Amino acid sequence: MRKRDGLFKLVGLCLLAGVLVAGVLFPVVGAAGVVSNRASETVDSMSADLANEPPPLVTSVTDSAGNQIATLYKQYRIPTAPDQISDAMKWALVSVEDRRFYEHHGVDWKGTIRAAVSTSGGSTQGASTLTQQYVKNYLINVTNRPKSDSEEDINAAKMGQAKAQEVSIARKLKEARIAIQLETKMTKEQILAGYLNVVEFSRQIYGIGAAAQTYFGVQAKDLNVAQSALLAGIVNNPIVFDPWRNPEKAKERRDLVLDRMVDNQKLAKVDADKAKAEPLGVTPGAPKKPAANCTGAGTENGFFCQYVEDYLLKSGMTKDDLYTGGYTIRTSMDQKANHEAKVSAESQVNKKQKNVANTLSLVRPGKEKHEVVALAANRDYGPDAAAGQTIFGLPSGVYNTGGAGSSYKIFTAAAALKEGKAGIFSNIQVPGSYSSSVFTGGGPSCPTVARGTRAYCLSNNEGSNYPSSMSLQSALATSPNTGFVILEEQAGMGSVVDMASKLGMRETMASNLGGGTVKPDSKEPGENVSQSTFFGPKENSPGQGSFTLGPSPLSGLELANVAATILSGGKWCPPTPIGQVTDRDGKPKQITEQPCEQVVEEGLANSLAVGMSKDEQPGGTSAAAASNAGWTRPLIGKTGTTQENGSATFVGGTPQLAGAAMVFRPEGGKGGLCDVPGTVITCPKGTMFGGRTPARTFYGAMNKIMEGQEVAQLPPSDPKYERAGR
């Protein structure tokens, strides 16, 4: 019986070997021919991908000088060429995983047949060569990794990864066929390095370059025998042999690899014994790898990094491409400017102050590009809210829901110039109070103009003592409310609201009254229309006269870009944080950015700049802050304060650098903001004005940033826009 059983087993093995060889080398004919041909095409494509397509890499974000500030990745991997890997590492891996690696042609037939027999009996047995393991790990870690955070994509990836690891002869056959083809396209050294670059070493650390760095703080070429044996042992089961969680099992596995190196005659026993006596030697506590997102940019640079990510995603890149493409993104961020902006913002408002944010955004004017130079806040960037941190883009996004206040009078002035209703030296009416004959929507104290409808009425700030008329230039510096509502009536709300978008408030004006995306089907007031639609003229409505007083949400960065547009002769460009993007091969990658536009005549922009040039001078709303800072340069400027003093802004700039500072309640709520020694607090009746915290923040940073630079003059005004009617 035993002889007959042995004969049957021998015949069975021969038949199975024939099937395996046929399955690996030849397509099935007949009815299954089409399916087999398609499978063959898939195999060809897969082997081509393995030979030519590199795995996910880390994207590097730098400042304008090329200093790295953050890394973005889904798999932490440092690409490593064959000659950058130590021989000890190569032989440790070969000795424990595939001793005949340099002898076979992709498949170890003896081991494969043994594994197939074992699998057919209901259990599994490895016997995969390193080439086959390379195929499997590529399928798991590259081909079938999730390409997005959607539940559908994650589930599909899990199914693909499970299929790549399923216990079946079919999977072994496909794996073997790809391995054979792969060995015709790549050298043994390339395959070995390919495997070592794609495999996971635990804790989302992929590839030998990253493992060497995070485990031991060395490069892959410097890995010694003990280190190499530890890493070679981990790939078999990264969770079980994790040296931080399971140091005893990791040591046992390491020592086994050392024994296998001795058996393979790649290490003397005496050297193996010395290596076994060494401690594991990994970095204390955990592997040292950088953060995988903008938190790695730190509390100071994180806001800028976040804007870079947001900007690139809006420019057409996918998040998966950004986080796996291995790009180098050189940004426009100036480290000194960003630091000084942060210091100034935090010096005015404590970073842990509850529900008070103080931001500063800086943009470099230009007729071909508006580069973002700094994005800072009193808050630190990060996930720890208790420590005053936030991951919301406070300096760049539409997060100031309190509004800009009178800074929006810039748009009314620009529209009045465009429509010929006033020049910068023209006198405008400034009554102490005013009831509009055009706008409606006023409160209970306003006169009724029709049944259920009241006029829009207002007065100037309490305690103000304005003359009955003044030049538009003086009005921009002293900010009477009534004069600008009258100008709105004269210029028309369509022109005023349009001017806000043209000069730079584009995402702001496209957002709804809560600062979010317009939801057309929403029943909530203010959610279903854009700010442009809400404030602009409509059928049977001339628009909302309150617009010039800036009551609606805005982006501080866009407000800074308004100043940059004015200082660029009326040339609007998107506020870009990008200097250059290069791919993993060092080749420039083109990104889709909006083109620059000449949004107003250069003469109008230059005249508006002259009109805004008195704010820091005696009588101007930011004069005290400018004087205390020792400011001496020509600049444009405009302050703003909202109802109940709940938020305030200052927007301004020199020909070299424009900016906007804002103090506001990031979590919303009613009430005001009050200056107290060393910070700002929320309070029932506010004392905040744009000439206080925002202006001090702006001047404090700009003085330090501009130090040593040329004192540049503002452009002269155009006579066409100096007086109305010319």
Order of alpha helices (4+ residues) and beta strands (2+ residues): alpha-alpha-beta-beta-beta-alpha-alpha-alpha-alpha-alpha-alpha-beta-alpha-alpha-alpha-alpha-alpha-alpha-beta-alpha-beta-beta-beta-beta-alpha-beta-beta-beta-beta-beta-alpha-alpha-alpha-alpha-alpha-alpha-beta-beta-beta-beta-alpha-alpha-beta-beta-beta-beta-beta-alpha
